[in-house]
Amino acid sequence: MAIWLLERNELHLDTKEILLENLKAIARGLAETYGRNSEVVVHDLRDLEHSVVYVAGNLTKREPGMPITDLVVKALRQEGNSAQDIIGYKTVTKNGRVMKSSTIFIRDDKGEIFASLCLNYDLTEMLNFKAILEDFSQIRGANDEKQETFATTVQETIESLVSQAVEILGKQPATMSTDDKVRLVGILENKGAFLIKGAVDYVAAVLGVSKFTIYNYLNKLRSTNGLNLI
């Protein structure tokens, strides 16, 4: 896309018209680049009642000769030539389509605003898809400890159960007191870890105690019905 660059000494009475033609070319290129969900509108702000001079795309059903928007009028009224570009704001069409919009003000060589480039992108389909993804990816009952590890060996299953128990307890084995270790064994018992062959030996190694100590913990817990220690 070619854009004419004019030096100050080359400016003449038709400069604004030339800039408007360049804006139309830019608008067309942007709309073609971003496809059917986009619209780019060129406004000549010297005639607010008929400011639309070019429309690429058809999201807002506007045509050349239609008036400026209330948002731009408000910005010009409040800020005049100091008006700042308005980027990434939400707009809604008459038929309920949700768009992300931006308005860029164009100034002449004297710094006076005489035109604007308005970009609209229809987000409706994306927002609908986002809602579907959020619903599909929602984990129900995320706090009820229904974790599942797809282990390939028994050892991985035991390691996963111990890791979960350590996380629940909130302490690393090296810093656990005897009471903490008893609680950890209780958590593992509730999870069914000791139904797996080799679990006692592994847990004993992790806690730095003998397997007989683990059996003593289990006997103590079972005799006092104290397994619900999570």
N, C-alpha and C positions, 0 to 999 in steps of 0.2 A: 504494500500500500504506500503510495507516494504522498508525502505531505509537503506542501510548499512552505519554505522558510523565507520570510521577507525581512530584509534589513530595514532599519528605520528610514534610511534615506531613499528607500524604494516605495514607501507607503504613499498611497494616493487616495482619492476620494472613494474609490471602489474597494478599498481594503476590507471593509466589513463584509461586503458581498463575497469577496474571495474567501475569507475565513469561513463564512457560512457554507460555501460550496465544499470546502475542505472538511468541515464538520459532517456534512452529509456523506462524504466518502468514508470517513471514519465510522460513522453510524452504520452504514451498510456493511462494512467489513466486520465490525463487532457482531452484528446480528447474524451474519452468515457463519461466523466462527462459532458462536455459542448456540446456534440452532433454534428450533421451533419454540423453545421455552424462554426465548429472550426477545426483548424489544428495546430499541434505541430511538429516542425522539430528539430532534433538534428544534429549539425554540429561538425565535427572533424576539428579544424582549423589548424592542422598540415599539412593538404593537401588541400589548398584552392581551387584547381582546381576540386577536387572531395570531397568537405567537407561534403555533405549530407550523413549521415550514417543511418538515420532513419526518416520516415515520418508517422505520425499518422493523418489521414484525407486526403482530396484530393481537397483542395481549389486552390492551386497554380500549380497543376499537376506536382509537383516535385517528383523525385525518388532518391533512394540512388545512389551515384556516380556523382550527379550533383554538380555544383560549388556554391561557397559562393555568397552572394548578394553584390552589390556595396556599400550599406550602411555600412555593416560590414567591408568591405575592407577599406573604408575611415576612419572608427573609429580606426581600428588597425594601419593604416598608420600614422594617426595624433597623436594618444594617446598611442599606444603600449599597454603595460600591465596596463597602468593607465586608459584605456578606461572604461567609465561608462556605466551601463545598459541603454538601450534606451527603454523607456516605453510609450506605448499608442500613437504611431504615426500612421498616415494615410498611407495606401498603396492601390494600385489599381491593380487588376489582368489584364491579357491580354484581358479577355473578359468583362472588365468593372465593375467587382464586387468591391465594396468598403469595405475595411477591417480596423479594428483596430489591430495594431500589437505591439509586444514588443520583444526585444532581450535582453537576459540575458547572460552575459559572465561568463564562468566557469573557475576557476583557480586551479592550482595544489598546492601542499604543499609549493612550492617556490613563490607562488603569480603570476605565469606566466599563461596567458590566453591560454588555449589549446582547448576549446570547447565553444559552445554556444547553448542556447535553444531559439528557435524562436516560439512565439505564435501568431497565426493569428485568428481573429474572423470576420466572414462575417457580416457586418452591413447593407447590401443592403436592405433586407426585412424590417428591422427596420426603415431605412431611408425612404423607400417608405410609410410605415405605418404612420410615423411621418408627412410626407407631407399631407397625407389624413386627419389625425387628425387636423392639423393646418388649412387646408382649411375648414373642417367641423365646427371647433370651432370658426372660425373668425366671429366677430360681425361687420356687415356692417353698416356704418352710426353710429358709436359708439358715436359720438359727437352731435347727433341731438336730444338728450333728449327723446328717445323713450323707456323710462323705463316702466316696467309693474310689478305691485305687485299683486299677487294672494291672495287677501284678503278674509277672511271668514266672516267679518262683515263690515258694512258701516263705523264704527268707524276706523277700520284698514285702509280703503281706504283714509279717511280724514287725518289720521296721516301720512300716506305715502306721500301724496301730500304736506303736510306742511313740512315734513322732506326734500323732494326734493327741495322745495322753499328756505328753510333755507340754504341748501348746495349751491344752486346757488348764493344766496346773499352773502354768506361767513361770516355771522355774526350770533351769537346766539341771540335769542329774548331779553335776559336780557341786552344786550349791544346795542340794536338798538335805533337809534334816531327816531323821528317822520317821517322824510323822508324815513328812512329805512323801517319802518313799512308800509308806503304807497306803497313803491316798492314791499314789500313782498306780500301785498294784490293784487297788480297788477299782480305779477307772478302767484298767485293762481287763479286769475280771468282768465288769459290766459290758465291755465291748466283745467279750468272748475270746479274748486273745489266747487264754490258756487252754482253749480247746485245740489249739494248733500244736502239733508235736515240735518240740525244740524251743517253744516260747519261754519256758521257765529259764533255761540256760541263757538265752539271749538277754532277757530282762535282768537277770542276775549280773551279767557282764556289764550292761549299761549302768546299773546302779552301784556297781562295785561291791557287791555282796555275794555270798554263796547261794547256790540254788536252794539249799536247806533253809536259808533265811527267807527266801521268797515263799517257800511252802509254809513257813511259820506265819508270815504275813497273811497268807490266804486262809490258814486255819483260824487265825485271830478274827479276820473279817467275817468269815462264814459263821463262826460261833457266836459272834455278837450281832449278826445280821446287819453288818455295817458296810454293805457294798455300795450303797448310793452315796458316794463321796464326791461326786463331781461338783 
